[in-house]
Amino acid sequence: MNKKILIAGNQDYGLSGALYKKWPDATFVSRTTGLKIDLCQLKNQRYIGELSLEYDVFISVSSLWKFHQTSLVQEVAKRWKENEHKGYIIAVGSSADTPVKASTWLYPGEKKALRSYCRGLSQMVAGENYSGFKVTYLSPGWMHTPVEDKKHPEMPKLQLDYVADTVKWLIDQPIDVNISELCLDGIRLKNEK
């Protein structure tokens, strides 16, 4: 079955770009490409929540600051629950959500909030009397992008196409299977420098 996919992300960059190669007919929304909308504004998050009812899959890739990615996923989930919409929400977080170290960098905390929210949704989805949508929190580690390759050349990185293939694999799972969380990290092989 051909699924209608809505992706919050810039189709010209990073993981969203790799997803665009898989699904060129998907609808993308970001400040600069596709449906040009600032996803950090609540009114726009509510609009995307309503719009998402026309889609089978919603993928949140955009790294929105100040907890706006969690808020966007919440708006989509709220509309889907209210309308008993059947579909699939995939929220792309980061493996930076797990380390605990002294820092004032908000990014790990934002991803922890997204992860926690998605886990709650997953428990709701698996509930005895609920037969609505599925939700997965996908937390990839470092990925090969021009910015990350330049800033962190020493870190082992995932290929963007591999992560996009993983998203496709998630979508292709049986309807009665919900993968609540999946973490991907690149590894450095011993013979690599």
N, C-alpha and C positions, 0 to 999 in steps of 0.2 A: 504494500500500500504506500502510495506517495503521501508523505506527511507535509503539512504546511508548517514552516518553521519561522519563528520570530527570534532574532538575535540582537541583544543589546551589546553592541560593540562596533568598532570601526573596521569595515570590511577591507580596508587597505593596509592593515597592520596586524602583526602578531597572530595570535590564535584565531581571532576573527577572520583574518585573511585566509588562513588555512581552512576554516569552516566555509568560507565563500567558495573556495575551490571545490569543496564537496557538494555544496548546495548553492549554486549561483542564483537559484530562484527564491532563496530565502529572503525575508525582509529584514534589513539591518536598520538599527537606529543608534545614532550617536550625535554628538554636537556637530560633527564635520561631514559625515557621509550618510547615505541612505535617507531615512526620515530624519531630518536635522532637528533634533530636540535635545535640550539640556536635561539629562536624566537626574540631575541633582536638585531639581525643583519638584516639590510634592505634587503640584497640579499636573506636571508632565508624567510623573510616576503613576498617578491615578489614570491618566489617559492611556498609558501603556497597559495598565491593568485591564482596562475595558477593551482595548484593541486586542490583547492577547486571547480573548475569548474566541476570536476568529481563527486561532491557530491550534495545532496539535502539540507543538513543542515550543517552549520558551527557554532560551539559553541566555543566561546573564554572564557575559564575559567582561564587560566594562569594569575596570577598577575605579569605582566611584568613591571619592574621599568622603570623610565625615559620616560614615555608616550609611551612605545613600544606596549602596548596592544591596544591603540587607533590607532597607526600606522599599526598594524597587521590587525585590522578590516577594516581600510581604504584601505589597499591593496586588501583584499578580495572583498570589496564593489566595488572598482574601476574595478576589473576584471569582476565582475558579471554585472556591468552596461555596460561596453564595449562590452560584449558578449551576452547581453540581457538574462542572465542566470536567470532562475526561481528557487527560493529556499528560504531558511530561514536562516538569521543570528541572533544568540542570543549571546549578549555580556553580560557576568556576571561581574557586577561592585560590588558596595558595598553601603550600606546605610550610610557609612561614607562620602559619597559625598554631603550630605546635611547640616550637622552642620557647623556653622561658629564660630571658636574660634581661639584665638591667638596661633599659632603653626608654627614650621618650618618643620613639618612632611609633606612630599610631597604626600603621599598616597591619602589623600582626594582630593587634586588638580588633581591628575592623574585620579581619578574616575570621578571627575566633567567634565574633558575634554572628557572622554569616553562617559559619559552620554550626554553631549552637542552634540558630533558628531553623536551619535545614534539618538538623537531627530531630527537633521537635515536630516539624512537618512530617518527617519520615515515620515517626511513631504514630502520628495521627492517621497517616495513610494506611499503616498496617493494622489499625484498629478494627475490631470485630464488626462494627456496623458502618464502616466507611468504604465506599467503592468508587472513589473519585480519581484524582490524578496521582501520578508518581512523582517523586522528587529525589534527586541525587546531588550531593555536594562533592564536586570533583576538585581535588587539591593537587595540582601539578607543582613540581619544584621549578627550578630554573629552566627556562626555555630559550632556544636559539632565536634571538631577535638582535637586530643591529645594536640596540641600546645595551642589552644585557651582555652581549659578546664583548662590547667595548668596556663596560663598567666592571664586569666580573669574568675576565678571560680564563681564570683558573678554575672556575666552577664547572662540574660536569652538567651538561644541559640536555634536555629532551628536544627531539625534533618536533617542530610544530605539526607536521603531517601525522606523526605518530599520535599526538594528543587529539588531533581532529579525528583520526581513525578510532580512538578510544571513545570519543563522544558518539560516533556512529554506532559502535558496538553497544554502547549503553542504550541507545534508541532502539536498536534491533532486538533487545531482550524480550522474552515472552511477556505478554500483558500482565500475567499474574506474578511477575518477579519485579521487586523494587530493590535496586542496589542503593542503599542509603548513602554510602560514602565510599570514595575511592581515592587513594593517594598514590601519586606517581612521582618518582624521583629518578633522575639520571645517576649513573654510577661511573666512576673512572676505573677503567680496566688497568691492570698492573702494567701492561706494556704501553699505555698512553702517557704522554707527557703533558 
